[in-house]
Amino acid sequence: MSTFGAPGAGPKIQKPTPPERGSFPLDHDGECKSVMASYLRCIKAHRGTNDNECRMQAKAYLQCRMERYVLRIPF
């Protein structure tokens, strides 16, 4: 007897899983905290709008994070 077309024989749908721990580096040492604080002050001053000044500070924060992360990758 064939199971073709039987209930439950279809493809299984897998639930997405979160990324592995450590896949997004956190700023545990607070090396970029001053840049982050200035960005948050900018957002508060501009009442949450996507102002160009705030975007540039966000870019500086991400650049700081990337520089710190790249330097720590072992070869």
C-alpha positions as semicolon CSV with decimal commas, in nm:
position;residue;x (nm);y (nm);z (nm)
1;M;0,000;0,000;0,000
2;S;0,129;0,346;-0,087
3;T;0,140;0,644;0,150
4;F;0,127;0,892;-0,136
5;G;-0,133;1,158;-0,052
6;A;-0,170;1,041;0,306
7;P;-0,227;1,307;0,572
8;G;0,094;1,432;0,728
9;A;0,313;1,310;0,444
10;G;0,378;1,662;0,315
11;P;0,695;1,860;0,365
12;K;0,774;1,954;0,723
13;I;0,783;2,327;0,793
14;Q;1,077;2,414;1,014
15;K;1,056;2,692;1,267
16;P;1,329;2,957;1,218
17;T;1,598;2,958;1,482
18;P;1,770;3,264;1,629
19;P;2,133;3,333;1,535
20;E;2,410;3,164;1,727
21;R;2,528;3,335;2,043
22;G;2,800;3,586;1,971
23;S;2,712;3,629;1,606
24;F;2,646;3,998;1,671
25;P;2,921;4,143;1,889
26;L;2,804;4,338;2,191
27;D;2,990;4,634;2,332
28;H;3,057;4,472;2,670
29;D;3,362;4,688;2,743
30;G;3,178;5,013;2,664
31;E;3,439;5,123;2,412
32;C;3,175;5,297;2,197
33;K;2,950;5,412;2,481
34;S;3,023;5,783;2,436
35;V;2,928;5,768;2,066
36;M;2,610;5,578;2,155
37;A;2,520;5,834;2,423
38;S;2,558;6,124;2,179
39;Y;2,338;5,940;1,927
40;L;2,067;5,886;2,190
41;R;2,085;6,254;2,289
42;C;2,044;6,348;1,922
43;I;1,738;6,123;1,884
44;K;1,585;6,274;2,197
45;A;1,661;6,631;2,082
46;H;1,501;6,568;1,742
47;R;1,202;6,388;1,895
48;G;1,277;6,055;1,728
49;T;1,288;6,184;1,372
50;N;1,541;6,042;1,128
51;D;1,748;6,360;1,110
52;N;2,068;6,364;0,904
53;E;2,275;6,459;1,210
54;C;2,146;6,155;1,400
55;R;2,208;5,927;1,101
56;M;2,570;6,039;1,089
57;Q;2,608;5,965;1,461
58;A;2,452;5,622;1,412
59;K;2,700;5,560;1,132
60;A;2,987;5,665;1,361
61;Y;2,862;5,428;1,630
62;L;2,843;5,133;1,391
63;Q;3,187;5,220;1,255
64;C;3,326;5,222;1,609
65;R;3,169;4,882;1,676
66;M;3,306;4,735;1,355
67;E;3,657;4,866;1,420
68;R;3,661;4,716;1,768
69;Y;3,519;4,385;1,648
70;V;3,744;4,339;1,347
71;L;4,057;4,396;1,556
72;R;3,962;4,112;1,791
73;I;3,901;3,840;1,532
74;P;4,176;3,577;1,573
75;F;4,346;3,461;1,256
